[in-house]
Amino acid sequence: FQNEINEVPFFDVQLPYELALKIFQYLGKAELGRCAQVSRTWKILAEDEVLWYRLCQEEGYLLDMSISDHSCWKLALKNCRAREHMLKTNWKNRVGAVSQLHYEPGRVLCDVHCCDGVVMAGYSSGEVKLWDTRTWDYRAPVLAAVPGPGGAGALPHVSFVRINSSLAVAAHEDGTVSVWSLLLGQEPIHHFQHNQHLQALALAPGGAAVATASGFQVRLESPDDRGFWQTPGTFEIQKLVNFLNLVPDVTGSPVAVAAAEDIVYLLKAEAPGRILHSVYGQPVTCLDVAAHEAAFGIKTFGWLLNEPNQILLYNLETNQCVTKVGNSMGDFSCVNLHSSPPNMLVAGNKDRR
């Protein structure tokens, strides 16, 4: 019926439907609702799928869909907003649903990580398991591990697990690191060995790069153009690593940022490591990185009590401090930079703020 309307009355003139639609594209939800009450023709125009698809996209909903994927974009936007409101309300009121994925007496959960609804867990038995919560099928396959230097037998307990959209990585207490492809099956596609246990493990959020810290050494692993894994960088640093992150969206060789007590390093494969930040007596308490920036919390001591704890933001291209934010007497215990809105970061501290 909509296609049968060729002209739309605008006060004392008749406008072509396409021109009237362009005018209505400047209106928001409330204005379109009021226009729909003017007349039958305006109601059809105000509920055009093009208008509500644009509003849905502008508010950040269903960005990966085309206009033909829904028959009623006005209803789709309403449902998305209702779901977001419900999630915010439940979060504030501490309301949620708990689903038990796995329980085995006598086995301790050592580490857990998730990505896009896939949960990865490592146990004191040495087992590594996956669950896909998107299918509601909680039968978890066990990822086969490579025996360590001691050979076959009981596996040492898992120290760290990490997962992204294509890879899963686990590090065991004996320094063994295994990498699995989520597409190829349960056998590891790559593994390597450290002489000591690991202090930190990092996996690139959207790529195929792994960083490990063991003793005073940081090691970068990534596949070449033919898919063969190699070690593009190994770095000797002065202190034990507390935090380790891989910079996302890097083309070519991987780039890592490591915090070792009061020193922050920028580690680029096939290049010498560089000190990004170092102030004696001010240890790093948290770390996160984005494509071009790194944010970390700094703890002050004794003679610096007049300077509160802060979050420092560094530009990874210029190696310069861009800004300092936050003034807290409590330590900053967590910071999120990579998934925060543009020009923003989220942090929490021991002041419960």
C-alpha atoms as one frame of an Amber mdcrd trajectory, in Angstrom:
protein
   0.000   0.000   0.000   2.894   2.307   0.803   4.199   2.161  -2.766   0.832
   3.395  -4.041   1.391   6.765  -2.338   3.207   8.996  -4.800   2.680  12.363
  -3.119   2.468  13.423   0.515   0.553  16.556   1.601   2.801  19.054   3.397
   0.448  21.812   4.518  -0.538  23.540   1.246   1.880  21.682  -1.084   2.186
  18.129  -2.368   5.674  16.587  -2.095   6.977  13.421  -3.773   7.173  10.488
  -1.346  10.977  10.216  -1.653  11.442  13.912  -0.823   9.088  13.694   2.159
  11.026  10.642   3.359  14.289  12.609   3.247  12.711  15.338   5.390  11.489
  12.785   7.927  15.020  11.337   8.216  15.947  14.346  10.362  13.337  13.413
  12.987  13.805  11.332  16.099  11.558   8.684  17.625   9.312  11.102  19.503
   8.857  13.398  16.496   8.004  10.462  14.223   5.426   9.316  16.757   3.755
  12.733  16.730   3.825  12.908  12.928   2.123   9.506  12.737  -0.918  11.058
  14.460  -1.384  13.827  11.868  -3.019  11.807   9.109  -3.188   8.377   7.543
  -0.629   9.330   4.898   1.787  10.789   7.441   1.427   7.645   9.579   2.529
   5.469   6.661   5.451   7.806   6.012   6.488   8.018   9.695   6.570   4.218
   9.959   8.666   3.664   6.848  11.252   0.913   7.420  14.082   3.126   6.132
  13.526   5.627   8.947  13.439   3.065  11.762  16.348   1.087  10.343  18.420
   4.290  10.418  17.382   5.021  14.027  18.243   1.469  15.061  21.692   1.752
  13.494  22.326   5.192  15.021  21.612   3.842  18.511  24.097   1.008  17.979
  21.684  -1.925  17.651  21.863  -4.756  15.083  24.757  -3.140  13.237  25.571
  -6.287  11.277  22.088  -6.552   9.726  20.687  -5.121   6.501  17.299  -3.472
   6.124  15.812  -6.636   4.618  16.617  -8.747   7.705  13.597  -7.440   9.667
  10.022  -6.886   8.553   9.358  -4.240  11.237  12.349  -2.153  12.317  10.234
  -0.055  14.650   9.428  -3.187  16.662  13.059  -4.346  16.440  14.250  -1.050
  17.933  11.620  -1.261  20.666  12.727  -4.790  21.596  16.413  -3.824  21.636
  15.775  -0.848  23.904  13.598  -2.952  26.216  16.293  -5.628  26.468  18.975
  -3.039  27.215  16.784  -1.470  29.908  16.158  -4.889  31.456  19.890  -5.697
  31.512  20.735  -2.352  33.140  17.978  -2.782  35.724  19.062  -6.331  36.528
  22.684  -5.213  36.810  21.825  -2.423  39.251  19.581  -4.707  41.302  22.066
  -7.616  41.186  19.508  -9.816  39.443  20.693 -12.584  37.146  20.360 -16.199
  36.124  23.012 -18.715  37.170  23.755 -21.777  35.050  26.154 -24.433  36.321
  28.460 -25.461  33.505  30.574 -28.084  35.221  31.385 -29.585  38.581  33.791
 -32.374  39.472  34.628 -33.183  43.110  38.324 -33.078  43.880  39.271 -30.835
  40.957  39.970 -27.162  41.459  39.174 -24.520  38.856  42.462 -22.667  38.241
  41.539 -20.119  35.568  38.634 -19.249  33.275  38.230 -16.987  30.239  35.477
 -16.380  27.672  34.897 -14.820  24.251  31.636 -14.464  22.294  29.784 -16.907
  24.532  32.478 -19.617  24.487  33.875 -20.363  27.960  37.308 -21.903  28.522
  38.396 -23.352  31.872  41.583 -24.947  33.204  41.739 -27.286  36.207  44.214
 -28.551  38.772  44.024 -31.934  37.016  45.642 -30.351  33.949  42.453 -30.621
  31.881  41.267 -27.771  29.674  37.579 -27.644  28.684  35.334 -25.523  26.466
  31.618 -24.700  26.626  29.556 -22.954  23.963  26.845 -21.210  25.986  25.161
 -19.930  22.808  23.840 -23.418  22.019  22.774 -24.275  25.594  24.679 -27.531
  25.168  26.904 -27.673  28.221  28.747 -30.889  27.361  32.313 -29.664  27.258
  34.999 -31.230  25.052  38.423 -31.714  26.632  41.279 -30.119  24.691  44.186
 -32.526  24.376  47.356 -31.233  26.024  50.965 -31.903  25.074  52.960 -33.708
  27.806  55.644 -31.599  29.441  59.329 -32.410  29.933  58.413 -35.189  32.375
  56.728 -37.171  29.606  53.437 -39.036  29.857  51.495 -39.199  33.095  49.523
 -36.764  35.210  49.520 -33.271  33.787  50.576 -30.338  35.982  47.808 -27.960
  36.912  46.770 -25.199  34.535  48.129 -21.725  35.308  46.369 -19.592  32.667
  43.807 -19.961  29.876  42.951 -17.439  27.154  40.508 -17.597  24.237  39.481
 -15.387  21.302  37.231 -15.955  18.299  39.615 -18.426  16.618  42.239 -19.668
  19.111  42.478 -21.100  22.621  45.702 -21.060  24.664  46.599 -22.733  27.959
  49.752 -22.583  30.079  50.601 -25.302  32.608  52.617 -25.008  35.794  55.675
 -26.703  34.232  55.962 -23.950  31.590  54.246 -25.844  28.758  52.081 -23.654
  26.498  49.557 -25.201  24.074  47.606 -23.454  21.305  44.418 -24.889  19.769
  42.371 -23.797  16.772  38.655 -23.616  17.526  37.981 -24.686  13.936  40.364
 -27.635  13.551  39.593 -29.831  16.562  40.878 -30.894  19.955  44.551 -31.475
  19.106  46.910 -28.499  19.592  48.228 -26.787  16.485  51.274 -25.377  18.303
  53.093 -25.768  21.597  56.301 -24.531  23.184  58.120 -24.847  26.489  59.522
 -22.445  29.093  62.078 -23.535  31.670  60.024 -22.021  34.502  56.358 -21.493
  35.251  54.634 -18.481  33.696  53.762 -15.233  35.451  51.538 -13.975  32.626
  49.886 -15.089  29.380  48.291 -12.908  26.689  46.377 -13.681  23.494  45.666
 -11.088  20.805  41.932 -10.196  20.960  41.302 -10.612  17.255  44.457 -12.171
  15.864  46.837 -15.113  16.059  49.559 -13.939  18.435  50.558 -15.185  21.891
  52.763 -13.509  24.504  54.181 -15.227  27.584  56.242 -14.072  30.559  58.414
 -16.571  32.425  61.144 -15.536  34.823  62.776 -12.423  33.386  61.876 -13.311
  29.796  58.945 -12.241  27.604  58.342 -14.272  24.454  56.158 -13.491  21.421
  54.746 -16.273  19.209  52.790 -15.883  15.959  52.277 -17.750  12.657  53.914
 -16.589   9.443  52.169 -16.118   6.094  52.172 -19.891   5.497  50.684 -20.682
   8.912  53.898 -21.969  10.507  54.346 -20.711  14.063  57.544 -18.861  14.886
  59.093 -16.721  17.624  59.480 -13.194  16.213  60.673 -11.725  19.514  62.268
 -12.677  22.845  63.023  -9.995  25.442  65.069 -10.028  28.640  63.698  -7.582
  31.213  64.860  -6.402  34.628  61.995  -7.531  36.877  59.228 -10.133  37.031
  56.180  -9.331  34.914  52.898  -8.621  36.713  50.725  -7.715  33.704  51.013
  -8.556  30.004  48.823  -7.468  27.068  49.057  -7.733  23.288  48.160  -4.617
  21.316  45.056  -5.318  19.166  44.665  -4.600  15.444  48.404  -4.722  14.707
  49.421  -5.637  11.163  52.628  -7.610  10.801  54.665  -8.647  13.828  52.947
  -8.595  17.252  53.394  -5.802  19.799  53.092  -6.323  23.562  52.970  -4.088
  26.628  54.342  -5.566  29.861  54.314  -4.154  33.386  57.055  -5.431  35.702
  56.614  -3.905  39.166  57.289  -0.173  38.584  58.434  -0.425  34.926  56.209
  -0.558  31.829  57.780  -1.947  28.639  56.751  -1.585  25.002  57.871  -4.761
  23.224  57.813  -4.838  19.432  58.855  -8.009  17.645  62.140  -7.750  15.719
  63.031  -4.576  17.666  64.678  -3.989  21.061  62.349  -3.542  24.016  61.720
   0.031  25.145  60.805   1.386  28.572  57.510   3.229  28.257  57.285   4.373
  31.887  59.422   3.974  34.995  59.204   5.715  38.379  60.979   4.016  41.271
  58.635   3.091  44.109  55.427   3.450  42.073  54.333  -0.082  41.085  51.743
  -0.714  38.382  48.468  -2.084  39.788  46.504  -2.725  36.553  47.022  -2.537
  32.791  45.006  -2.501  29.571  45.816  -1.577  25.976  43.975  -0.406  22.869
  45.173  -0.104  19.282  47.205   3.064  19.892  47.190   3.620  23.665  48.002
   1.950  26.969  46.408   2.728  30.336  47.737   1.589  33.701  47.215   2.356
  37.363  50.059   3.690  39.527  50.381   3.224  43.299  52.218   5.900  45.286
  54.147   5.378  48.525  55.496   7.194  51.594  57.104  10.426  50.493  54.636
  10.732  47.616  51.483  10.584  49.737  50.629  14.107  48.643  50.165  12.689
  45.111  47.140  10.345  44.949  47.005   7.135  42.939  46.220   7.734  39.268
  45.595   6.136  35.880  48.209   7.083  33.272  47.349   7.054  29.559  50.257
   6.662  27.110  50.311   6.988  23.331  52.056   3.896  21.915  53.196   5.694
  18.767  54.887   8.658  20.475  55.714   6.823  23.757  54.491   9.911  25.610
  52.058  10.270  28.506  48.871  11.808  27.117  47.026  12.429  30.371  46.631
  11.426  34.011  43.150  10.722  35.348  41.668   9.772  38.699  42.642  10.892
  42.170  42.217   8.054  44.624  43.700   7.099  47.968  42.920   3.451  47.161
  44.820   1.409  44.580  43.340   1.182  41.093  42.635  -2.534  40.799  41.249
  -2.719  37.235  41.068  -0.642  34.063  39.300  -1.217  30.736  40.478   0.753
  27.734  40.068  -1.514  24.693  36.273  -1.996  24.961  35.349   1.390  26.450
  33.528   4.069  24.401  35.723   6.398  22.293  37.769   8.888  24.338  36.767
   7.123  27.560  38.085   4.430  29.891  36.565   2.593  32.846  38.503   1.912
  36.044  37.812   0.627  39.541  39.749   1.045  42.766  39.843  -0.120  46.361
  37.819   2.919  47.421  34.865   0.961  45.935  34.438   3.548  43.195
